[in-house]
């Protein structure tokens, strides 16, 4: 049976439990558990269409429950016998965008309200009961506090006269309850839906959790992770930015109480495969990402295919599950990526490079470009001109759409790597979010660089490893190594397994670890797998929404077509090998100058893997 049917009784009960400083959100939420609450924005009718468009463009913070008719006090779809002039415990009055006072009733403004429209917007308190039912503690309720709300640096999509930064609410959640919190709130889109950020607040432009702009600071318990949801107080910020002569909103924490039960059915809630899962992608700063169960399974299948070992080298012993997934989640959140490749295993030839590495690097670069990331490739100074020519030819032959800058790195001083990675050598200003090494010679424990035969090739290798070791101490830079033997840069993460299971492992094992180590049968396959997994992630509605902080529309058909066109194909990768052969680059295992990588001919070995990767990606 719906509560508060009578408007006067609703207001009486709401006011009866208000604390001296205003009704606490947690108290109001507990008064009517399981029922939708609404944030309120009241504007002149001339602004109503613009604000409705603003809500539609920013559905996560501003889920529109009802737009009233001009001068309409009631809200028939949400509550019987309601009167918006009386039914919020407290209102904010804005004049020219400035908060001038807070009042318990709008009755004195009845003449002005005749020309105004009321917007009722979804509120996150509608999902706190769902969190509790899922076994997720709600710390603000436990502590008897209003939930904490913060202005972020994330801009909402501008519509008409309305623009502002998004406001979020934060609830600390135990790390082992993150999946549950994401899943139960995802199913309530009219109460903001799932989280828009999990992890360090500075990634949202929030500097002090102890100083919220709205609400009360909430104390976290040991093992809690800050989880942020879009917040309807964004509407208050929008009113202030628009500066209308007169406007009203609910006072934060004093929402309109409806007679509607919280709606837990959404299109995704009916599909178990769209169940959200959370993954930690960085500890410095702490950052979690999200994807659907379907996308995760698809990427795991891609990862399993890429680790096939037709050369019977025993590389499965180095495999760590979900490194591909976590790498690609991190890359998806990145804005700038540095790639490196080049393994001069053929020290008796000129050039000494092998055909494994460059094709995978360019395949990754092509997809990253399509996703609008800045991409740079760093390589050895002695091979710089050749790699620039290879990039030029790759563009001419259609392997990649736009040339990626190819540069070199030299270590001239102890802080050369820091200055290369960060503007003015300032570790708070990194130029790159993610470094990826694919089939790149890695420094061993003795400071030398070895091929799989145990031959020292240090004289052919520039100290690009220094970039990875320096990056490990810079907040905001994540690193990945892709390899197929354990002597590649970044594979120091699995050094113990390399020493135990790979021939010459004790000597050749790379000593430089990356945050993620992707083990594959052939390193190029790892590059192809990254491109494919990035495509899968960005088509995943759960990940796409999280990536966009719940703002803006989903990917368009045109965007999806562009991404699909950048996937590796048999034709493109065969063309890429032709380009490498043109410049004298040889197969790694046999030194053959032909369409071969690591002793495996392009047809049928590599072409079959590329076809299967495509089938898994586009299914």
C-alpha positions, 0 to 999 in steps of 0.5 A: 500500500502506497504511503503518504497519499495525502499531501498535507500528511506527507509534508507533516510527517516529513517535517516531523522527523527533520533534524534542526539543520534540515532533513537528513537524506538517510532519515528520509530514505528510511521513512519510505524504503523501496519507494522512488524519491525525486529531486526537483527543479522548477523553471520558467516555462521559457527554459523548460524545453532547454532543460528537458533536452539537458536532462535527455543528454545527461540521463545518468545524473538527471533521469527525468521522471516527470515534466509538469504542465505549466502551473501544475502543482500535482504530479499524477504519475508519481503521487496522488494528491501532491502539491509541489509547493508544500511536499519537499521539506525544504526548498532553495530559492535562486535569483539570477543563479544565486541561492538567496534563501532556503524556505519550507514552503513555496506557497508565497510564490504561487503567482510566479509558479503559474508560469513555471514548470516542475521537473521531477528527477530520479534520486539515488536514495531510491537504490539504498534499499537495494544495496542493503538487500544485496548485502552492501552496507550503506555507510551514511545510513549506518552513521546517521548522516546525509550522503556526501555529494561533490562537484566534479571536473566532468562536464555535462553535455551542454544543451541550450542555456544549460551547462555545468559540471556533474555532481556525484554522490559517494558511498564507501563500499567494501572491495568484495562487495563492488560487484554487488553494488554495481549490479543492483544499482545498474538495474535501477536506471531511474535512480541514476543506475550503476556507478560512474566511477570507482576509486580515487576521487582525484580522477573526478577532480575531487580533492578532499572527500572530507569536504563535500559541497553538499551533504555530510562527510561519511567515514569509510571502514577498512577495506572500503573503496569510494564508489561514485554515482551520478547525482540529481543535485547536478540540476541545482548546478545547472540552474546556477550556471543558467542564471535564470531570474527566478528558479527553485530546487529541492534543498539537497537531502530534502527530496519529493517523496513519491508513491511509486515503488522503485523500478528495478526492471531495465532492458539490461536487468533482464539479460544475465549476460549484461550483468556488470563486473568490476576489475581493478586496473590501477592501484596508483591511483586506485581505479576500477573499471567495469564491463558486462559478463558477456564482454568479459567472457568474449575477451577471455576467449580471445585471450585463450586463442592468443595463448595457443602454442603451435611452436610447442615452446611451453609458454602456457607456463607464463600465462596469467588470466585476465591480463588482456582484459585489465590491459584493455580496460586501462587502455580504454580509459587512457587518452595517450599511449606510448607503444614500443617494439623491436627485438634485434635477435639477428645480430649477424644481419642488417637490420637485426630486427624480427617480424614479430612485434611491429605488426602487433604494435601497428594493429594496436595503434590502429584501434587506439587511433580509432578510439581517439587516443593519442599514440606514439611509438618509441624505438631504437635510434639505429632503427628509427629511420627504417621504422618511420619508413615502415609506418609510411608504407603501412599508411600507403597500403591501408594497414593503418589509417593515419601515421603514428609518430615514431621517435627514439629515447636516449638516456643522457642523465639520471632523470632522462626518463622522467623528462621524457615521460612527464612535462618539465620532468614533473611527475604530476604531469605525465604525457602518457597514461599507458606504456605498452611493450610488445616483443621488445628486448627486455633487460635481464637481471645482469643488465644485459639483453638476451635473445632466446639462445642466450646471446647478449645483444645489448649493443643493439638496444637502447634503454627504453626499459628505463621508461618502464622502471620510471613509470612504475613510480609515477601515479597515473601511468600503467604499463603492459608487456606482451611477450612469448618467451619471457625475455621481453620488456615487461615480462619481469612480472612472470620472471619466476615462471620464466626461470622455472620453465623456459630454456635459458630462463635463469639467464634471459628472463627480463627483470623489468616488470609491467603492471600487466603481462600478456603471454601469447603464442606469438607476440603479434597475436597479443597485439591483435588480441588487444585491438580485438578486445578494445573493440569488444569493450567499446561496444559493451553498453556497461563499459561504454556507459561507465567510460562516459560517466553516464553522459551522452549517447551510446556509440553511433553506427558510424563509430562502430563501423569505424572501429570495425574497419580498424580490426586486424584482417588477414589482408592487412597483416599479410600486407604488413609482412610484405612491408617488413620483408621489403626492409630486410626484416626476418623471421625470429626463429629461422632468420628467413626473409619471407612471410614468416613469423617465429618460424611459422609461415603466414599461411596457414598459422597466422592467417588462421589465428587472425580469422579466428580472432575476427570471428570471436570479436564480431560474433 
